[in-house]
């Protein structure tokens, strides 16, 4: 047991949009692993969006769908903010009897706000990204972007504790919202070290028609993820190296069309327009020459941890929490976001030096093992819960 708690006498209600099998981003991955690790220590209830589904061992799952009326909203972009609001209300149908409510992403922050007001439990929110720092979402939500920002602000400023997934994220939270600094704590994302490790099997590459030498990108089709910056440098990369884009869950149909159009220009670009299953992604990480994360905004960037755990060197943008994960010159290279010349140079340096790439990959695995296990993240999170309950 951790921090003096016994599992049977302490509980947390986690509220999340994403939960297995409905995962499309880093926040969903975080909640999946955190809830399972927490369940070894305390009682865990998860309230999530979608249809009922079984939970992992020790986790009780309750699922909620948006109101049918949301289908009748004239502007479908508005529904992208109004539907989460309706789910937040639905999450209040049943009493909350746990000791702490812990919400992830703005989609559930109003549910946490309601829970605190109705049931009196302390509220913890984890910030995986900040709405004010993602202005491109106005393209996705229209004027409803104002509503998503308001919901995030309301939840954050009502929180008893706010978890930032990186030191840079903490700075951004304090700039964007009116909350005391002592309430904001940094607890990094983690990774399952047994699951994410290099594998020797090389079947998936043939399944998707991927060449022997390839650069790997994994992420949503989003301007945030810098996918267009990677496509811009294709002419500066060796023609015998394939650029593999595992890019599902487009932010908008327009962005998807842009990505498809840009990728189709080059014979050495392989676009996989789906969320590739975890076991297959691990195999692709394991055999990539380089993993590339060209994001323009990334509060943490769990995909870099995944690649490093599979002993693959990383070339990533020097933004947000990435700088706390990737060590420049040791586990890969950091470049300024949007700088095509720097990005191409770093990629070519690793492609041209197999020994350097191999040593950086080994160093990446060592770093992940030392700093980013989920059991460590769960222990830190329970300590934060304990602090709230004992001071209430």
C-alpha positions in Angstrom: 0.0 0.0 0.0 1.1 3.6 -0.6 1.0 6.7 1.6 -0.9 4.9 4.4 -4.1 4.3 2.4 -5.8 1.0 2.3 -7.6 0.4 -1.0 -10.9 -0.4 0.7 -11.2 2.8 2.7 -10.3 5.4 0.0 -11.8 6.0 -3.4 -11.5 8.4 -6.4 -14.0 9.1 -9.2 -12.1 9.8 -12.5 -14.1 11.7 -15.1 -12.8 11.5 -18.7 -14.0 11.8 -22.3 -11.7 8.9 -23.5 -11.5 5.5 -22.0 -10.7 2.1 -23.6 -11.6 1.1 -26.2 -12.4 4.8 -27.2 -8.9 6.3 -27.2 -7.6 8.7 -29.8 -5.1 10.9 -28.0 -2.5 11.2 -25.3 -5.1 12.1 -22.6 -6.9 8.9 -23.2 -3.7 6.9 -22.9 -2.9 8.7 -19.7 -6.3 7.9 -18.1 -6.1 4.3 -19.2 -2.8 3.6 -17.5 -3.3 5.9 -14.5 -6.6 4.3 -13.6 -5.1 0.8 -13.7 -2.1 1.8 -11.6 -4.3 3.7 -9.1 -6.5 0.6 -8.8 -3.6 -1.2 -7.2 -3.7 1.3 -4.4 -7.2 2.9 -4.0 -10.7 2.3 -5.1 -11.3 3.7 -8.6 -14.6 4.6 -10.4 -14.4 5.9 -13.9 -17.2 8.0 -15.4 -16.6 8.4 -19.2 -18.2 9.3 -22.4 -19.9 6.7 -24.6 -21.5 3.4 -24.2 -21.2 1.0 -21.2 -18.1 -1.2 -21.3 -16.3 -3.4 -18.8 -13.4 -1.9 -16.9 -9.9 -3.4 -16.1 -9.4 -5.2 -12.8 -10.3 -3.0 -9.9 -11.9 -0.2 -12.0 -15.7 0.4 -12.0 -16.8 2.0 -15.2 -19.9 4.1 -15.8 -20.5 5.5 -19.3 -22.8 8.4 -20.4 -23.9 9.5 -23.9 -24.9 13.0 -25.0 -28.5 14.1 -25.1 -30.3 13.1 -28.3 -31.2 16.8 -28.8 -27.6 17.5 -29.6 -28.1 15.8 -32.9 -30.5 18.6 -33.8 -28.1 21.5 -33.3 -28.0 23.5 -36.5 -24.2 24.2 -36.5 -22.4 20.9 -36.0 -19.4 22.7 -34.7 -21.4 24.0 -31.8 -22.4 20.5 -30.9 -18.8 19.7 -30.3 -18.9 21.8 -27.2 -22.6 21.5 -26.3 -22.5 17.7 -26.3 -19.8 17.4 -23.7 -21.8 19.8 -21.6 -24.8 17.5 -21.8 -22.6 14.5 -20.8 -21.3 16.5 -17.8 -24.9 16.9 -16.6 -25.7 13.2 -17.2 -22.7 12.3 -15.1 -24.5 13.8 -12.1 -27.4 11.4 -12.3 -25.9 9.1 -9.7 -24.4 10.3 -6.4 -20.7 10.5 -6.0 -19.5 8.8 -2.8 -15.7 8.7 -3.4 -13.3 10.9 -1.5 -11.9 12.9 -4.5 -13.1 13.8 -8.0 -10.4 13.8 -10.6 -11.2 15.3 -14.1 -9.2 15.1 -17.3 -9.5 17.6 -20.2 -12.1 20.4 -20.6 -14.7 17.9 -21.8 -15.3 16.9 -18.2 -14.4 20.0 -16.2 -18.0 21.1 -15.9 -18.9 17.7 -14.5 -16.2 18.1 -11.9 -17.4 21.6 -11.1 -21.0 20.3 -10.6 -19.7 17.4 -8.5 -17.8 19.7 -6.2 -20.9 22.0 -5.7 -23.4 19.2 -5.3 -21.5 16.6 -3.3 -18.7 18.6 -1.7 -15.7 16.4 -2.7 -12.4 18.0 -3.4 -11.8 18.6 -7.2 -8.6 17.7 -9.0 -8.1 18.5 -12.7 -5.3 17.3 -14.9 -4.4 19.6 -17.8 -3.2 17.8 -20.9 -3.4 20.9 -23.1 -4.8 24.4 -22.7 -7.6 25.7 -24.9 -6.2 29.3 -25.0 -3.0 28.0 -26.5 -4.8 26.1 -29.3 -6.3 28.9 -31.4 -6.5 26.6 -34.5 -9.4 24.9 -32.7 -11.6 27.8 -33.8 -11.5 26.2 -37.2 -12.8 23.0 -35.6 -15.4 24.5 -33.2 -16.3 27.9 -34.6 -17.7 30.2 -31.9 -18.1 27.2 -29.7 -14.3 27.5 -29.1 -15.3 30.4 -26.7 -17.5 27.9 -24.8 -14.7 25.2 -24.5 -12.4 27.9 -23.2 -15.0 29.0 -20.6 -15.6 25.4 -19.5 -11.9 24.9 -19.1 -11.4 28.1 -17.1 -14.4 27.4 -14.9 -13.1 23.9 -14.0 -9.5 25.0 -13.5 -10.2 28.0 -11.3 -12.6 25.9 -9.1 -10.1 23.1 -8.6 -8.5 22.4 -5.3 -5.5 21.0 -7.1 -4.4 21.2 -10.7 -2.0 18.6 -12.1 0.3 19.9 -14.9 1.9 17.1 -17.0 5.1 19.2 -17.4 6.9 22.2 -15.8 6.3 24.2 -19.0 2.6 23.3 -18.7 2.5 24.7 -15.1 3.9 28.0 -16.4 1.3 28.1 -19.1 -1.6 27.4 -16.6 -0.4 30.2 -14.3 -0.3 32.6 -17.3 -3.8 31.6 -18.6 -5.8 31.2 -15.4 -6.3 32.9 -12.0 -5.2 30.1 -9.6 -2.7 30.1 -6.8 0.7 28.6 -7.7 0.8 26.3 -4.7 -2.4 24.6 -6.1 -0.6 23.6 -9.3 1.6 20.5 -9.1 3.7 18.8 -11.8 3.2 15.1 -12.2 4.6 13.8 -15.5 2.9 11.3 -17.8 4.1 7.8 -17.5 4.4 4.6 -19.6 4.0 0.9 -19.1 7.5 -0.4 -19.4 6.5 -4.0 -19.8 4.2 -3.3 -22.7 6.2 -0.6 -24.5 9.6 -2.2 -25.3 11.5 -3.1 -28.4 10.1 -6.2 -30.2 11.9 -8.3 -32.8 8.8 -9.3 -34.8 8.5 -7.4 -38.1 5.2 -8.5 -39.5 3.3 -5.2 -39.4 5.6 -3.4 -41.8 4.8 -5.9 -44.5 1.1 -5.7 -43.7 1.1 -1.9 -44.4 3.6 -2.0 -47.3 6.2 -0.1 -45.3 9.8 -0.1 -46.5 12.8 -1.4 -44.5 14.1 2.1 -43.8 11.5 4.5 -42.5 10.8 7.6 -40.4 7.7 7.2 -38.2 5.1 9.8 -37.2 2.2 8.9 -34.9 -0.5 11.4 -34.1 -3.8 13.0 -35.0 -4.3 14.9 -38.3 -4.0 18.2 -36.6 -2.1 21.4 -37.1 -1.0 21.1 -33.5 0.9 17.9 -34.3 3.0 19.6 -37.1 2.3 16.9 -39.7 2.5 19.5 -42.5 6.0 20.5 -41.3 7.2 17.0 -41.7 5.7 16.8 -45.1 7.4 20.0 -46.1 10.9 18.4 -45.6 10.2 15.3 -47.6 12.2 16.7 -50.6 15.2 17.1 -48.3 15.2 13.5 -47.1 16.8 10.4 -48.8 14.5 9.0 -51.5 15.1 5.5 -50.3 13.7 6.3 -46.8 10.0 6.2 -46.4 8.0 8.6 -44.2 5.3 6.6 -42.5 2.4 8.7 -41.1 0.1 6.9 -38.7 -2.4 9.7 -38.6 -6.0 9.0 -37.7 -8.7 11.1 -35.9 -8.5 14.3 -38.1 -9.6 17.5 -36.4 -11.7 18.4 -39.4 -12.5 17.0 -42.8 -10.7 19.9 -44.4 -7.5 19.1 -42.6 -7.8 15.4 -43.6 -8.2 16.5 -47.2 -5.1 18.7 -46.9 -3.0 15.9 -45.4 -4.1 13.4 -48.1 -3.4 15.9 -50.8 0.1 16.8 -49.5 1.1 13.1 -48.8 0.0 12.0 -52.2 2.7 14.2 -53.9 5.5 11.9 -52.7 6.2 8.3 -53.6 8.1 7.7 -50.4 5.3 8.8 -48.1 2.9 6.2 -46.7 -0.2 7.6 -45.1 -2.1 5.2 -42.8 -5.4 6.9 -42.1 -6.5 5.0 -39.0 -5.7 4.6 -35.3 -3.2 1.7 -35.6 -3.7 -0.9 -32.7 -1.2 -0.6 -29.9 0.6 -3.9 -30.5 1.2 -2.9 -34.1 2.4 0.6 -33.2 4.9 -0.9 -30.8 6.3 -3.0 -33.6 6.5 0.0 -35.9 8.2 2.0 -33.2 10.7 -0.8 -32.7 11.9 -0.9 -36.3 11.8 2.8 -37.3 15.1 4.4 -38.0 13.9 7.6 -36.4 10.7 8.7 -34.7 9.6 12.3 -35.5 7.4 14.5 -33.4 7.2 18.0 -35.2 4.4 19.4 -33.0 4.0 23.1 -32.7 2.3 22.7 -29.2 2.8 19.7 -27.0 2.2 19.9 -23.2 3.9 16.6 -22.7 4.1 14.4 -25.8 3.6 10.8 -24.6 4.4 9.4 -28.0 8.0 10.4 -27.5 8.1 8.2 -24.4 6.6 5.3 -26.3 9.2 5.6 -29.0 12.1 5.9 -26.5 10.8 2.9 -24.6 11.1 0.9 -27.9 14.7 2.1 -28.2 14.1 4.4 -31.1 15.9 7.8 -31.4 13.6 10.8 -31.5 13.7 14.1 -33.5 11.1 16.4 -31.9 10.2 20.1 -31.6 11.6 21.9 -28.6 8.2 22.9 -27.2 6.3 22.4 -24.0 6.9 19.2 -22.1 8.9 17.6 -24.9 12.0 19.3 -23.6 11.5 17.4 -20.3 11.3 14.1 -22.0 13.8 14.1 -24.9 17.4 15.0 -24.0 18.9 16.9 -26.9 22.1 15.1 -28.1 21.5 12.1 -25.8 18.2 10.5 -26.6 17.6 12.3 -29.9 17.6 15.9 -31.2 15.4 18.9 -30.4 14.6 21.4 -33.1 12.7 24.7 -33.3 9.1 24.1 -34.4 8.3 24.9 -38.0 12.0 25.2 -39.0 12.3 22.9 -42.0 16.0 23.2 -42.4 16.7 22.1 -38.7 14.2 19.3 -38.9 15.6 17.9 -42.1 19.2 18.2 -40.8 18.4 16.3 -37.6 16.6 13.5 -39.4 19.4 13.1 -41.9 22.1 13.0 -39.2 20.4 10.0 -37.6 19.6 8.3 -40.9 23.3 8.6 -41.8 24.8 7.4 -38.6 23.4 4.0 -37.5 25.7 3.8 -34.5 24.6 7.2 -33.2 21.0 6.3 -33.7 21.4 3.0 -31.9 23.2 4.6 -28.9 20.5 7.3 -28.6 17.8 4.6 -28.7 19.4 2.8 -25.8 19.8 6.0 -23.9 16.1 6.7 -24.4 15.0 3.4 -23.0 17.2 4.0 -19.9 15.8 7.4 -19.3 12.2 6.1 -19.6 12.9 3.3 -17.1 14.4 5.7 -14.6 11.9 8.5 -14.6 8.5 7.6 -16.2 6.9 4.4 -14.8 3.2 4.5 -14.2 3.5 3.1 -10.7 5.6 6.1 -9.8 3.0 8.5 -11.3 0.2 6.7 -9.4 2.1 7.0 -6.1 2.6 10.8 -6.6 -1.1 11.2 -7.5 -2.3 9.3 -4.4 0.0 11.5 -2.3 -1.8 14.6 -3.8 -5.2 13.0 -3.0 -4.1 12.4 0.6 -2.9 16.0 1.0 -6.4 17.2 0.0 -8.4 14.9 2.2 -6.2 15.4 5.3 -6.4 19.2 4.9 -10.2 19.3 4.1 
